[in-house]
Amino acid sequence: MLQHRFIDSARQNPDKIAFIDRSTGRDVSYKQTLLAALILARRFRKLERGRIGIMLPTSAGAALTIIGALMGGRTPVMINYSMGAEKNCRYAQQQCDFKVIVTSKVLLEKIACEQLGEMIFIEDILAHLSGFEKTIALIKSKLPLSLLKRLTGPLNLDKPAVILFTSGSEREPKVVQLTQKNILSNIDAFTDMMDIRSLDNILAVLPYFHVFGLTINLWTPLCLGMTSITYASPLEFKSVANIIKETKPELLVGTPLFLEGYVKQSKPGDFSSIKLTVSGADKCPESLRVLYREKHGIEIFEGYGTTETSPVISANPRNHNKPGSIGIPLPGTEVKIEHLETGDPCGPGEIGKILVKGEGVMQGYLNDLEESSLKIKSGWYDTGDLGYMDEDGYIWHRGRLKRFVKIGGEMISLVMVEEILNELTPEAVQCCAVELPDARRGSKIVAVTSLEIDSQELGKRLAAELPNLALPKKYVVIPEFPRMGSGKTDFRGLTNLVLQMEDESQTQA
């Protein structure tokens, strides 16, 4: 059990710092973390049985809440506050059948979210701990290890450990329930492949409502007895870069957007403490690898995963990195590439659907048997991604199947169009390709850039690189691309913005 692994870490190294919380300026030891989690567990047991919503930024307080929920027999439902927080709260409550949401007054003010009647605040809880509660927690913390573990949850690896939501970048978020076995198996396999046990601390800024942040930034260091250096605002690139320089983490894990922001705000030597850098959640561009290599002598190890797989499916091992690939499957995880039309296994270099099997794969979407049966067949989870496996067993990602558009009977990859756009535009320009309806061909491609460009000149250069069917029929400028909490582009949100712009232009005409 995750909480039991944490208890082992707390008992073995009670005085070691579990969290360096740079948002609050407080250091919290493993002993203090255990005591606080036991108090919160007692509080949460008094609430309705079942699930409890958690909407908190990455921090020691959020970690205590998640640990306390599991210890108290409550399944944490992690709520995305990065956009549409109130809507996400209601959606989570409706889909998962719970009432109470643990959040923060500071967070609500920051994101301009109205207080809901079912909310309780972590600041209030931690500020009003009675002497009796502290005494009870202290007594429990000194109990024999086996008894303490029984009190904080019977051994049941099939028990739910968390409920998360898919990004919703392409459709309404799906509800993913991950078990103790799912997350623990992922931690163990990822830790072994990347030799993380040799590292002492980690920069933990990814949001816990994202599976990447929850598994790798929260539970992995707690299970291994590492120190987590937390900060609530991962998009404050300069602040995070300074935190890296000052606190000297050894493990840096992030999305390409975050990693790029941090390195651009750093100076040579600032990242000298970092021994391992892992990129995930989105494709790592070669320009980012070059930047880290030239500025800090750091090699980026790219991995791949999904919410439904807890998350890591594959990664580049530390002893054999193959830049550009998403690595080899984790120990205990099977990956096969399936032909899109025949369903037959693809040979080396042949592009098909990426399917995954293993203990990290969810059992299914919560209360959605239809969608679960579509995505999981005979234990194989269909990622919805395209890729191929080379002769060495390394996987190469080629984009989302849903990010292909059919024009003139041909399947065109929007990712391919984006790659060429990025090659032909200045580095400061963000590029994206979206699909819009077209009366004549059914669909058309629109190129979206963050800055004004010479579309006529760019169109000529694109024509030399892309087939005619793949050429954008229109160019629009959107200075700020909508983002998911993980840093990924919100493709659905971006497409809606482009559609809105098109509707407005037609109305004006």
N, C-alpha and C positions, 0 to 999 in steps of 0.2 A: 504494500500500500504506500502511496506517495507520502502521506502524513507519517507513516512509520519510518520510512527512509529519512525523513527530516528529523524525527526524534532521535534516530541513531546518530545523525550528524551533531545534534545539539548535545547529546550525552557525551560524545567523544571529544568535542571541542567547545565546551560551554562558554569560554571566554573569548573565543574567536569572533570577530565582527562578521555578522551575517549580512548586514546592509549598511552601506555608506549612502545615506539619502541626501543627495545634493540639492533637492528641492527644499527640504526642511533644515538642512545642516546638522542632522542627528545621525549618530552611529548607533546601531542596534546589534548587540551580541546575540549569539545563538541561544544563550540562556534566557535573555530578555525576550527574544522572539517566541520561545517555547512558552514562557509564562503568559505573555500577552495572548498567544493563540489559544491557550487553555481557558483564559477568561472569556474570550470571544466565543469559544465553543459552548461554554455554559450559557452565555447570553442567547446564542442562536438556537439552542435546544428548546428555549421557551417560546420560540416563534412557531408558526405553523410547520408541520412536518413536510418534508419533501424538498423543494427547491427554494433558492434565495437569489435574487438578482444582485449583481455587483457591477457598479459603474464608477470606477475609480481610476485615476491616472497611475502610471507606473511609479511605485513608491513602496517604502516599507509598510505603510498603512494598508495599501492594497494587498500586499503579500500576506500580512497578518490576517486580513479578512478572509482571503481564500483558504489559507491553512485552517483557520478557525472554523470555517464553514464545513470543511471535510471532517475535522475532528468532532464537530457537533452533529454529524450525520445529515448534513444538508448539501445538496448538489449545487455548486456555484453556476449561475447563468450569467455569462460575461456579456455586458452590453456595450456596444460601440457608441462612444460619445463624440466621435470626430465630426460627424455630420448628422443632423436630424435626431438629436439625442432623445427628445420627448417622444417622437414617433417610434424610435427604436425601443424605448422603454415599453410603450404600449404594445408594440408588436411582440416583444419578448414575453410579456405577461400573457398575451392572448395565446401564443403558440405553446408556451411551456407551463401555463397554469400555476402561477405563483403571485404573491402580493408584494412582499417586502423587497425594497431595493436599498442596498447600502451604498451611499454615495458621499460626496463632500460638498459643503457649502461653497468652498473656494472654487471647485470645479464648476458647479452650476452657474456661479457668477461669471466665470471665465468664458463659458460656452453659451451664455445667455439662455439657459434652459430654465423653464418654470419649475418650481417645486411641486412635486406630486404628493398627494396625501399619503401614499404608501412608503415614502422615503424616510430612512433614518440616516443619521450623519455620523461618519466615523470619528470626526473631531469630538462630537458630543460624547460618544461612547468612551473614547480613550481619556477624555478629560474628567470623567466622573466614575472612575473605578474605585469601588469601596475597599476598605481595609480587609473586610471579610472575603471579598472576591480574590484579592491578592494572596491571602493566607491559604485559601482553598487551592488556588493554582500552584502555590509553592509546595504544598503537601503532595499534590498529584505529581508534580515534576520529579519528586524524590522517590516515588513508588518503584518497585522492581520493574525492569524494562518490559517484561512480558505482560504484566498487569496494566501498565500505562498504555501499551499498545492496544490491549483489549478495550480499555476505556475510551479510546479515541477512534474506534472503528474495528469491527471484526474483520479478519482476513477474508476478503472476497474480491478477487481480482476482476470479476465481471461486474462489479458495482460501478455505477456511473461516477466519473471523476470530475467532469465538467460538461457544460453545454455551451457550444459556440455557434456562431452564425457565419455562413459563407459570405464572401465580400459583397455580393449583390451588385457587382460591376456589370453583369449582363442580364440579370433578372432578380426577382424578389429573393432575399436571402433564404437559404435553406437551413434547417435546424440540425446541427450535428452533435450527437451525444457520444462522447468518448469515455471509454472505461479506464479503470486503473491499469488493466493489462495493456491497453492501447498505448498509453503515455509512457508507462514504465518500460515496455519493450523498446519503444522508440528512443528513450533516453539511453538505455543500456547499449543499444546497437550504435547509435551516433557517437556516444562517448568512447566506445571501443575503437571505432573506425578512425576517429579524429584524435585519439590519445588525449582526451580532455582531462583525465585524472592527473596529468602532469602539471596542470595549470592551477593557479591559486585564486584568481579573481577574474571577474567578467564585467564589462560595461553592459548594463541592463537598462536600455531606454525604450525598447520596443513595447508597444501597448499590450497588456495582458489579455485584452479582448481578441487579439489576433493569436492564432495557434502557435505561430513562430515565437512570439514573445512569451506566451504561457509556458510552453514546453522547454524552450532553450534558454530563455532569460530568467524564468522563475524556478521551475522545478528541477532543472538540471543542476544548477549551482547548489540548491538546497539539498538535493540527494547526495551530492559529492562533497558537501562541507566547504564550498567556496564562498568567497565574499562577492556580493552583488553591489555594484556601484550604480545606483538608480538615479534617474532624473525624469521628471514628469513631461518634459516638452522636447521630444526628439527632433522637431523641426526647427528648434533654436540652434542652428548649426554652429555658430560661433561659441555659444555657451558650452555645447557638448564637446567641441574641439578643445576648449580650455580645460574641461573636466578630464579628458583623456590625458592631456599634458600634466595636470596636477596630481591625479590619483593613480596614474600608471597601470591601467588594466592590462592583463596578459591576453585576454580573449575578447575579440571584437566581432560581434555578429550583427548584421543589419541588412536592410534592403539596399539596392543600388542607389536609390534616391538619397537615403540617409548617409550612406558611405561616401557618396560624392560630395554632399554638403559638408561633411566633417573634414575631409581631406583638403577641400578648397579653402577652408578657414584655418588650416594648420600651416606650420613652418617646418622645414626639415629638422628632424630631431625630436619633434613634439610627440611622435608615436613610437619612440624607441623601445617602450616597454612591451609593445604588442608582439606576441609570439605566434598568434594564429588569428587570421581574419577570414570569416565565412560570409558569403553573400547568398541570399535566398529571397524567395517570394516574388521575384521578377528576374528577367534576363539581365545578366551582368554584361554591360558593353565593354568592348576591348579598350576603349578610351579610359575607362575607370581603372582597369588593370594597369595600364601604362602609367597613369597618374600616381597610383600607390607605389608602383615599382620604382619610378624615377624620383619621387619625392621622399620616400621613406624606406626603399628597399624591401617593401612588403609584397608578398605574393597573395593574391586573393584566391581562396578555394570556394568554388561555386557548388551549391547544392540545389536540391529540388524537392518540392513536397506540396501537399494540399492540406486543407483543414481536415478532410475526411481520412487522412493517413497519419495524423497525430504529430507532426506534419511530415518529417523527413522521409523521403523515398530513396534518394540517392545523394551521394556527395563525392567530391574528389578527395581521395585519401591524402594525408599529409606527405606520404612517401612517394606518391606518384600522381602529381597534378597534371591534368590535361586541359589547359585553358580553352574555353569555348564550349566544352562539354559540361553536362550537369552531373558527371561522375558515374560511379558504379553503384548498384543497389546495396543498401545497408545489409549487414549480416542478418539472415532470417527473413529478408524481404525478396520476393520474386517479382521480376518485371518481364513482360513480354510485349512485343510490338505486333499488332494485329492488322492485317490488311483491311482497308476501309470497306471494301465491297464483298470480298469472299469470306472474311473472318479467319483466313489462314495465317499462320505465323509468317512474319516477314523475315527475309534474310538480312545479313549485314549490309548496312547502307540503304535499306529499303524503308521509306517513310510509311508509317501507319499510326494507329491509335496506341497510346501508352496505357497498358493495363497493369495493375499492381495487386499482389496477394501477400498477406503476412499478418502478424499479430497487431501491427499498428493500424490496420484498416478497420474503420468503424463497422458496427453491425448493421447500420442503416440510419436513414434520416428519421428523426422523431416524428411519430404519428403520420408518416407518409410512406406507406407500403408501396404505392405505385411508383414513386420516384426511386425508392430504394431498389426495387426489383429491376428498374431500368439501368441503374448504375452499378449494381453488384450482381453478378451471375456466376454461380459455382465458386464463390469466394473471390472472384476477380473483380476489382473495382476499376471502372472505366473513368480515367482522369479527365476525358474530354480534350486532352492535349495530343498533339502530333509530334512525332519524333522518330529517330532511328537508333539502332544500336550498332556500334562499329565492331570490327573483328576482335578488339580487345575487351569487349563487354561494356564500354563506356556509352552512355546515353547522350544523344544530341537533340535538344528541344527545338521544335520547328513551329511553335505557336499553338493557339487554341483552335480547335475545330470550328467553334462558333465564330472565330475571327477569320473565317474564310467566306468569301462572297461568290455566288454563282452569277457570272455575266456571260451572255452569249453561249451558254452551255459549258463554260469553262470555270473551274474552281480557282479563284484568285486569293492569295494570302495577303491580308491586310498587314501582317507583320513584315512580309517581304517588302511591301511598298514603303512601310515606315523605315526599314533598314536603309533603303536607298535614299529616302528623304533625308535621313540623318547624315548620310555620307556626303550629300551634296549641299547641305546648308551649314552655316557657321555653328560652332559648338554651343554658343549661347542660345540657339534656337531650339525649342522643344517641338517635336513633330509627332503627329498621329494621323492615322488614316481611319476614316469611319465610313460605314455603309449607309446610304440614304436610298429611299425608294425612287425609281425612275419609270416614267410612264411608258417609255419605249423598250428599254432593256430589262425592266424589272428592278434592277439595282444600279447604283453608280457609286463611285468612290470619290470622297471629298477629302482633300488634304487640309489638316488643321495645323497651324503654326502659332507659336507664342509671340512672334515678332513679325513685322511687315517684311515681306520678301519680294523679289522680282519674280512674280509667278510666270511671266512669259519666258524669261530666261531659264528658270527652273524647269518649266515644262519641256523645253527643248532638250535639256540635259537628261531629264527623266526618260524621254522618248528613246534615247540611246541605250538605256539600261533596262527598260521594262517593255513587255509586249503592249500593244495598243489597248487591249481590253483592261489592262491593269493601270492605265494612266488616270490620274485624278481628273475629274471633269470640272472641278471647282476648287478654289483655294480660299480659306477663311482664316481670320486671325482671332484667337482667343487668348488674351495675355496670361490668364491663370487657368491651367487645366484643373478640373475638379479631381480631387484625390481621395482614395480610400484611407483608412487609418493606418494601413501598412505602408503607405507611400505609393501604392500602385495607382495608375491612372484609372479613374472611374469612367470606363468606356460608355456605359449607359448614360451617365450624366453628361458626358461630353457630346454624345450623339444627340441627346435631347436639346442641348444648347445650339448645336448646328441646325437642327430641325426648326427651332424657334427663330433663329436668324433667317433661315430660308423662308419661313412663313411670313415674317415681317417684311422681307424684301419684296415678296410677291404681292402683299397687301399694298405697299407703297407704290408698286408699279401699276 
